Amino acid sequence: MKVAVIGAGVVGRLTALSLLNQGTQVSLFEKSELTSNHNAAFVSAGMISPISESAHAHPEVVDLGFKSLSLWPKILQRMAEYDPLGRDVYFRDDGSLVVASAHEQPGLQQFHYDIKSKLATRDVDIKPLTNAQINDIEPDIKNSHSAFLLQPEAQLCNRSFLTASTRVLLEECHSISQQQLTVSKIKKLQDSFDYVVDCRGEGAIDKETIQQDIGPLRGVRGEVIRVHCPDVSLNRFIRVIHPRHPIYIVPKPNSTFVVGATEVESKSTHPITVRSTLELLNTLYSINPAFAEATILESHVGVRAAYLDNAPSVLKKGNLISANGLYRHGWLTGPAISQKIVNHIQESN
Ligand SMILES: Cc1cc2nc3c(=O)[nH]c(=O)nc-3n(C[C@H](O)[C@H](O)[C@H](O)COP(=O)(O)OP(=O)(O)OC[C@H]3O[C@@H](n4cnc5c(N)ncnc54)[C@H](O)[C@@H]3O)c2cc1C
């Protein structure tokens, strides 16, 4: 069986890895280098947070999210076995904290109500913390905040996943970088492969092949900043209740933190604005004034591809399978989405 996968973002990689694991011959087509830093997968924060996202996400996203949360450890373990360097990808599943300053109490109560009512039938732990308890588990959260500890939630280092999966994909599959496939080239590939899996993410906006049936794919711009701050240490990622954006701070290896992300209805990739920079950095400072001495490593802008209901879709027509619309949930739902794709391929054999 020969499968062509188009797009080496979150879904394309997970699908290719899963197919390779079953002995399928995979050709991966990517418009940039596999090490490119221009896709949403590279820019993103790597949170796998079905509880927090349930406040606003489509119920299907929550289902796929819980499923994926249990799939990630197996995927990473298998990838380390294939990895020529045998490196583990940074993955933490210590839950997350949602915190609010005194001003943002109503927002925190609303958030708590939303997640509790959406997850009434799930086995989740949503625990209110006193100041002393916050101090116990996250001593570097300064100033008085109210918080809830949410479990299970996890995060991985998206950059180390991309680096490790690149090593595996270059070794195990036929990867073709710097091939920007047009819709007509995708149709031609259908003649030479048993299956073609289209995972172009925002590359499919305005150029879709079979997903038009469910409405237009749009772009939602997100801005993030990475800082280096050895003076602050966080054991888990935190969400900060904010009147305009759901802002989070995600600790990464080597004292690096990602603070993000804005949500702007636009597919523009112009550089981060002053307003967004102020809002993101203010949030860092509000959590711990020691962030004032952090160095800014990078700012990035990414575009999330989303359908009108902000839910992902996997469609099959003939031997073309198209997966897109993962919006802000690529890491959260990617493993379950790629499992759906692989199931489609297996069912028809
Ligand atoms: C700021 C920000 C923060 C985020 N944080 C999180 C988070 O914490 N947790 C989470 O779950 N999600 C997060 N996301 C969302 C996540 O990054 C996306 O949902 C995910 O990357 C989508 O995966 P994908 O494979 O569909 O697309 P992508 O990851 O964008 O990959 C698409 C790939 O296809 C390639 N491509 C495009 N067009 C073509 C073409 N014509 N031919 C060949 N190749 C092509 C692209 O170069 C790219 O490599 C975040 C997104 C942003 C922008």
The ligand as an SDF file (V2000), in Angstrom:
LIG
                    3D

 53 58  0  0  0  0  0  0  0  0999 V2000
   -0.1670   30.7910   18.4200 C   0  0  0  0  0  0  0  0  0  0  0  0
   -0.7080   29.3940   18.3690 C   0  0  0  0  0  0  0  0  0  0  0  0
   -0.7070   28.6170   19.5250 C   0  0  0  0  0  0  0  0  0  0  0  0
   -1.2410   27.3140   19.4940 C   0  0  0  0  0  0  0  0  0  0  0  0
   -1.1980   26.5550   20.6170 N   0  0  0  0  0  0  0  0  0  0  0  0
   -1.7590   25.3140   20.6140 C   0  0  0  0  0  0  0  0  0  0  0  0
   -1.7420   24.5030   21.7790 C   0  0  0  0  0  0  0  0  0  0  0  0
   -1.1890   24.8670   22.8160 O   0  0  0  0  0  0  0  0  0  0  0  0
   -2.3770   23.2960   21.7320 N   0  0  0  0  0  0  0  0  0  0  0  0
   -2.9830   22.8360   20.5910 C   0  0  0  0  0  0  0  0  0  0  0  0
   -3.5630   21.7500   20.6280 O   0  0  0  0  0  0  0  0  0  0  0  0
   -2.9660   23.5730   19.4620 N   0  0  0  0  0  0  0  0  0  0  0  0
   -2.3850   24.7930   19.4420 C   0  0  0  0  0  0  0  0  0  0  0  0
   -2.3740   25.5440   18.3000 N   0  0  0  0  0  0  0  0  0  0  0  0
   -3.0370   25.0100   17.1050 C   0  0  0  0  0  0  0  0  0  0  0  0
   -2.1480   24.0240   16.3390 C   0  0  0  0  0  0  0  0  0  0  0  0
   -0.8840   24.5760   16.0910 O   0  0  0  0  0  0  0  0  0  0  0  0
   -2.8650   23.7130   15.0180 C   0  0  0  0  0  0  0  0  0  0  0  0
   -4.1660   23.2520   15.2970 O   0  0  0  0  0  0  0  0  0  0  0  0
   -2.0990   22.6300   14.2460 C   0  0  0  0  0  0  0  0  0  0  0  0
   -0.8020   23.0520   13.9280 O   0  0  0  0  0  0  0  0  0  0  0  0
   -2.8680   22.2650   12.9870 C   0  0  0  0  0  0  0  0  0  0  0  0
   -2.2470   21.1310   12.4450 O   0  0  0  0  0  0  0  0  0  0  0  0
   -2.2800   20.8490   10.8740 P   0  0  0  0  0  0  0  0  0  0  0  0
   -1.4340   19.6580   10.6640 O   0  0  0  0  0  0  0  0  0  0  0  0
   -3.6950   20.8500   10.4080 O   0  0  0  0  0  0  0  0  0  0  0  0
   -1.6200   22.1550   10.2260 O   0  0  0  0  0  0  0  0  0  0  0  0
   -0.1410   22.7180   10.3630 P   0  0  0  0  0  0  0  0  0  0  0  0
    0.4730   22.2820   11.6230 O   0  0  0  0  0  0  0  0  0  0  0  0
   -0.2310   24.1730   10.0590 O   0  0  0  0  0  0  0  0  0  0  0  0
    0.6330   22.0140    9.1650 O   0  0  0  0  0  0  0  0  0  0  0  0
    0.2890   22.1700    7.8110 C   0  0  0  0  0  0  0  0  0  0  0  0
    1.5370   21.8380    6.9900 C   0  0  0  0  0  0  0  0  0  0  0  0
    1.1940   21.7630    5.6170 O   0  0  0  0  0  0  0  0  0  0  0  0
    2.1860   22.4230    4.8510 C   0  0  0  0  0  0  0  0  0  0  0  0
    1.5490   22.8630    3.6030 N   0  0  0  0  0  0  0  0  0  0  0  0
    0.6180   23.8430    3.4640 C   0  0  0  0  0  0  0  0  0  0  0  0
    0.2320   23.9460    2.1730 N   0  0  0  0  0  0  0  0  0  0  0  0
    0.9210   23.0000    1.4890 C   0  0  0  0  0  0  0  0  0  0  0  0
    0.9490   22.6170    0.1300 C   0  0  0  0  0  0  0  0  0  0  0  0
    0.1790   23.2210   -0.8090 N   0  0  0  0  0  0  0  0  0  0  0  0
    1.7830   21.6120   -0.2560 N   0  0  0  0  0  0  0  0  0  0  0  0
    2.5790   20.9780    0.6720 C   0  0  0  0  0  0  0  0  0  0  0  0
    2.5720   21.3130    2.0060 N   0  0  0  0  0  0  0  0  0  0  0  0
    1.7550   22.3160    2.3970 C   0  0  0  0  0  0  0  0  0  0  0  0
    2.6310   23.5680    5.7480 C   0  0  0  0  0  0  0  0  0  0  0  0
    3.9150   24.0690    5.3780 O   0  0  0  0  0  0  0  0  0  0  0  0
    2.6290   22.9070    7.1150 C   0  0  0  0  0  0  0  0  0  0  0  0
    3.8710   22.2920    7.4040 O   0  0  0  0  0  0  0  0  0  0  0  0
   -1.8060   26.8160   18.2840 C   0  0  0  0  0  0  0  0  0  0  0  0
   -1.7680   27.5850   17.1260 C   0  0  0  0  0  0  0  0  0  0  0  0
   -1.2120   28.8600   17.1510 C   0  0  0  0  0  0  0  0  0  0  0  0
   -1.1720   29.6720   15.9040 C   0  0  0  0  0  0  0  0  0  0  0  0
  1  2  1  0
  2  3  1  0
  2 52  2  0
  3  4  2  0
  4  5  1  0
  4 50  1  0
  5  6  2  0
  6  7  1  0
  6 13  1  0
  7  8  2  0
  7  9  1  0
  9 10  1  0
 10 11  2  0
 10 12  1  0
 12 13  2  0
 13 14  1  0
 14 15  1  0
 14 50  1  0
 15 16  1  0
 16 17  1  0
 16 18  1  0
 18 19  1  0
 18 20  1  0
 20 21  1  0
 20 22  1  0
 22 23  1  0
 23 24  1  0
 24 25  2  0
 24 26  1  0
 24 27  1  0
 27 28  1  0
 28 29  2  0
 28 30  1  0
 28 31  1  0
 31 32  1  0
 32 33  1  0
 33 34  1  0
 33 48  1  0
 34 35  1  0
 35 36  1  0
 35 46  1  0
 36 37  1  0
 36 45  1  0
 37 38  2  0
 38 39  1  0
 39 40  1  0
 39 45  2  0
 40 41  1  0
 40 42  2  0
 42 43  1  0
 43 44  2  0
 44 45  1  0
 46 47  1  0
 46 48  1  0
 48 49  1  0
 50 51  2  0
 51 52  1  0
 52 53  1  0
M  END
$$$$
